[in-house]
Each structure stands twice: as structure tokens, then as C-alpha cells.
Amino acid sequence: MYLRHSTIRKEGKVHRYWRLVRSVRVGRRVIQQTVAQLGELDERGRIEARARARHLIGAPEEGQLFDDGCRDVAVPVRLKGIRVERSRQFGDVYLALSLWRGTGLEDLCERLLSIGKESVSWAKMAAVLVAARLCEPSSELHIAEDWYRRTALCDLIQLGEEEVNKDRLYRALDHLLAHKDALEAHLSKRCGELFAVDNEVLLYDVTSTYFEGEAEANPLARRGYSRDHRGDRKQVLIALVVTFDGFPLGYEVFAGNTHDSRTLQTIVATMEARHGTMGRVWIADRGMASAENLVWLRESGRRYIIGAPKSELKKFATELAQAQGWRTVQEGVEVKLARHPDTDETVILCRSADRRSKERAMHEKFSHRIVEALERLSARIARSKKRLDPSTVNRQVGRILQQNQRAAARFKIKLEPDGSPAGFRLSVACDASFDDWAALSEGAYLLRSNIEDWSDRQLWKAYIQLTQAEAAFRIQKDQLNVRPIWHQRQDRVEAHILVCFLAFVLWKCLEMWQCRAGLGNAPRTILEELARIQSHDVVLPTATHGQIRLRCVAHPDPAQAALLDRLGIVLPKRMRLPEQELAGLALSS
């Protein structure tokens, strides 16, 4: 990445606006893609950014860790022998650790994870697990054998490379899992303070993640409906609750064969026990909309907005057909309020132009496939020289319809006897009622709610925020590698998901931070760019003091400096060597 600027004259003054760009190959061309608009990068902006950073992660550290005591030492140096050793990734782990400390997780883990006879604090091991999951998601073995020794995290938390091994990381998972509820409660409070997160409207969704291996010792590992299209693998369900802004509030893990609707009551009761019930609104998709759940929510006095199955649209065919009462809430989206005939709930009928185009195209595609397949089957029947078994042909017809279910109801197919060698012919007719209903219902969906004091626009916009929960799952799967799960034991699987959850909290904090700094909403871009900032050991052979080793942090290039300015982060210039390392160097010299 690098900097570009544009100059604008306004009211006799010259303003220079900077932006951060990167080169991206599109086909045979290389274009400059803007990563973030940085503004004028003036002193006032720097002061505001640093104030924001202090609010989020505290003041820059000026303690013993970043003071090696050599600032004012002057010695003659033999230039011929100067060398650079021990290069480590610094910027990304420094940012990850700042977020870990800024969210209060370091202090909380030091209180929760009891200190016994172990030589290494479990709180430090927890920091290693979560920082690794955020910066470079991988297995515990990879962390111990490769990732940790390539980063400066060992200097930042004062934990030697030899003290981080896979067995200690596994045991840290066990210790961390025991405090899941306390971690969730703390993060809800702390992040509300940092970002003014409102947790009165909660978005709830469920996803699955699959296993590599049989996981025979894990009772939660079951085969079920796979969102990852891996029906051949066992899986678990993860039920996640996020706030209206997409900040994660909590989660639960269920057996892989659990239906979505069977998770709702458990998760609602759990979250309300942890965070309270006053005035809370629950938003969930149609997978949760069982009759039992809706009755339970209404009778318990909870407020909700839940998507309803598409089949329920038929109850509102009259309202859908009427042209009056529709209101545009967004370009291409209209809504209408109605009452449910059975429960007197508020029903929000919605229709979307984009969804209508998509569903119409799907109906046309599957109809075309069915027509082509039936034409081929009819031609084979006509060419047959001997009598065919009708049951065999009916099974072939059923297979064609099963593979194209979206448009299967459009066709009426039967075998009519005739004088051909096969003994019958294929008769195909289109059901006009299917086309009529498709023309009315394509692009339409409905929501159910017991909220009476919200407008149609408020109800629809609140439900659409479910995309925040879906985005949370995408980030955890694609960016934090919650899938596939390689652990086999139930407790280790749950601990792995907890570490991914904590890493996602840091991810979301960084996303909110960079959004407020005008740096977009792509934390991975920030992490990858800062990872190029390294720390090095500069070895200086002197004429009077033997050999001096300075652990220095590389000076950021202009693009990195612009990012750091916008975030308000001030990197240290040097770090103090640990006492054990100083003793080892003294012995070797």
C-alpha cells in the first residue's frame, strides 16, 4: 500500500487530502484501489486520533518494557561488525495485544485463571491463543512450533519461546473454558463503555461447523443440515447473539442434529439471565418460527420480530394482491402492515424488486431444466422397441422433479396409455395456478411481531440487521478459521469455539475503531499491513563496552505511518531484553 493525495483550493486556502491505496490486478490491468480516505493528516487529526486510541486501549506504555536504559549512552562502535539479527513480526501482535488489554481481558484473565505451581501464567497463554487466532488463525501445534517464534509477542508479554508448547496451549484451553460466562458478561459491559453498544435489540442466528475426523468421544458431534454443504461430516451448531451494531454478546453450542427452532428458548433464557430482560427485543430468522416458540415468546411477555416461512404467504394472498397500503422503505423495497388472522400479531408483508428478479430467474432456470429433461425422457419412451415398466419411468420423473424442486409444482405429469411399443406416452401440462401465485409471491416475504409501537419502517429495518449476525458467522469461518474443527473431545471443541469468539470480539473492536477513524471496515487489511512492521536486534560491537544488543522496532513507511496516525497508535522505538536473555548473552560472551 502507498499514499496518494489530491489538492483542492477552497476559499483561498489549499487543502491536501490523503488516501491510502493499493494495487489490485483486474484481468490484465492493475488498478489503484482506495483502502481508506485519510483526510488532511494535520496535527489536529493526530491529536483526536490519539485521544480515541487512549480511550480504547489506554495510554502508550512507557514502562520498563520499552526502556532499555541505553537512550543516553555514547560509545565508539566498530562499523565493520554491525549486524541485524532476530527479525520478528511486531505491528500486528502489538495491535492485538493492545486490543486484548483495552477490552480488559488481560486483567480479567489474571483474576479468573488461578495461579498455582505452574511456571507460566495461564492468562499469558490465553493471550497467545487469542492473538494467534486474530493475526494468523492456525492450530495449537502451529502456534507452538512456528507462529510464536516468528512474532515479537514473546517480548511483549515476556514469555520465552521454549515456554510455549502445544501441551501448555491445550491446558490453557481447558482453564479458559471454565470461565466462559464471566468472559461474556465482562465483554458486554466493557464494550458498551468503549463503543456505546446498545444491547436492547438482540439479533439471533444459528450456523454449523463441521469436524475433520469421527469425533466419536464427542456427544455433540452429529450429522445434520450443514450450512457448509458438508453433509458427509459430523458437526456442531453454534447459536450466536449479537447487538444491533453486530457486536457479539454471547453464544451457545448445540448438538449437530438440533433443529434451529429447538435452540431459541435455551438461548433467550441464558442471555436474559446474564444480561437482564428489561425492554429487550429479539430478532430471529424463519428457522426459529415454530408455533411453540411464538406462543412461548408471547406468553412470557417478550418482544420479538421473527421471519415466517414462505408458506404462510398464502394466508395473505388478498393483501399481497391489493395495490393499496404499500409503503416504500428503501429503494426497491415496499412493506405493508396486516394482522395475523389466528394470533392478532402484527404481520409485516415485504416485497423486494431484487429478490423478485432473483426468484423469477430461479423459477425460469429450473423450469427450463425440467422441460429439457422431460423432452429427453419422452424421446426415449417414443424410441423404445419394447414395453416399458411404468413404475421405472415414474421414478425417473420423480428424480427430475426432486433435482429441480423450485419449479416442480408447475408441472402436471402423467403416463397416458397408447398403442406405441412402450405402451404409454408422457403427458406434460403446466399448472396455471403455479404461475399466478409465482407472479404474486415472487420477491415477497413476511415477518411476525408483537411490537405495537414501532412503525413499519422500524420493524423492517430492525429485521434486516440480521445480516450483522450472518456477517459475524462469515468472519469467524473465513477470517478466524472456526471451521473445520480438528479437536475431538467435547471440552476442547467448546474451548476452540470460545477462543474464536474472543478473537471475533477483538476483530469487531478493531472494525469499530477503524470505522470511527475513517479507515473502512476491513480489519484484515490493517493487520496484514501492520504485520510488515518488524522488530530487530541490532548488534553493535564497541571498542570499550564489548557487544551491545539493541532490540529495535522498524520505523513505519509512509503508508503504515498514515494508518497508525489515523488509529492514534504510537509504536515504541525499542524494547528491553528479558533478564533471562541478558543472562544468556552474558554467559555466551
C-alpha angles and dihedrals in degrees: 000000000000142000129267127179140195125206121221127183113214126172092342094310128108116228122191113201119195130207133185113233138179133198115251126183114228109182106307095340131084113215133184111245118198111234097180141352106235101185121212097328090219128159093263091056091050092052092050092048093051091049089053091049092050089052092052105036105010130246120325111275114255098168131118093288092072098035113079094175093241101100096108100029115120118194135157110257128206100229094198093066100046112125141166120229142168102031112193137178105257115160100063096045091045089055092045092051091047089055091046090054095039092057089051093243094127094056092041094051091048088056097042102040103071119228114230133149094316116121094217125056113244088217089064091049090051089053090052092051095049096041090051091049090052099043104033114359111216144128125295089250092055091048092053098042103035122359101052095051090051094057136067091234089106089062095043096053095028094237119137124232093243090057094061112077134149095256092054090047091051091051089049088058090055093050093047096050092061090066100047095122094049091049092052093047092049094048092049091056098039097047090046086059094046100044105015089244112188112216098181092099111052126192117209129193140153132222137170134230124195137224133238104218132022097284089205092165092056115085090194093060105098138145116253144128104331120210086193091059090242102127088153091069134069115246148179128225121237116203110199130191119199133175125249089271092051097257111149114246102174146316143207132208122228136182114280094245095054116122114236093241091058091063100056102080093045095050094044092050092046096049094045092050088054101039107020133252108246112134095335121161120206120209121190139157128252094274088076096047101104117147090242092055094048092050090048093050093048096045092048091052096243120148119229149167112205132173115240128219114269090241089071090066089081089069088062100043091123093053091046092052095048114094094206126086100032117131128193111235097169135003106290095007126099130180136191130190122228139160123252109243094219106036104020089233121152109264119201111204111201133185127185127197092211092049090047091055091047096049093044090052090049092051091049093047095050093042089053091050092050093048092050093047093047091049090054091047092047090051091052091051091050092050094049115118095197139044115282129215108249092209090059092051091046090055090052090051090049091052091052092051093044091055091051103037096153091073101021095106090059093072131070108199129182140157112244119198116240140156097271122119090254090057097232145034134225114256116197126184133170120236108232091199089063091055092046093051092043091054089052101040104035108117093010128120136159138223129203124213141162093207110117103176100059126089123239089255093052093049094049095044091049092053093047088059086076083090084077090064091046090050089051090057092048091052093048092048101039104028104027098032100229085161138099101031113217097180115098105194120082096232093049091048091052091046091051090053090047091054089049089050092052091047089051090053089056089045091053092046090053091047092052090044095052092043090057089047091053094248100124124243107285109108092176090064091053093047094048093049094048091046087071089067104093139187120228139187109236109201115204119189107207133196095228110022103042114233122348120200118199121189102213133181115226117249110251118248117239095271093048091045089053091052092048091047091053092048091044093233120150112199120213117246098215140012132214116247114241116257092244091054092047090052091049092050091049091053093047092050 
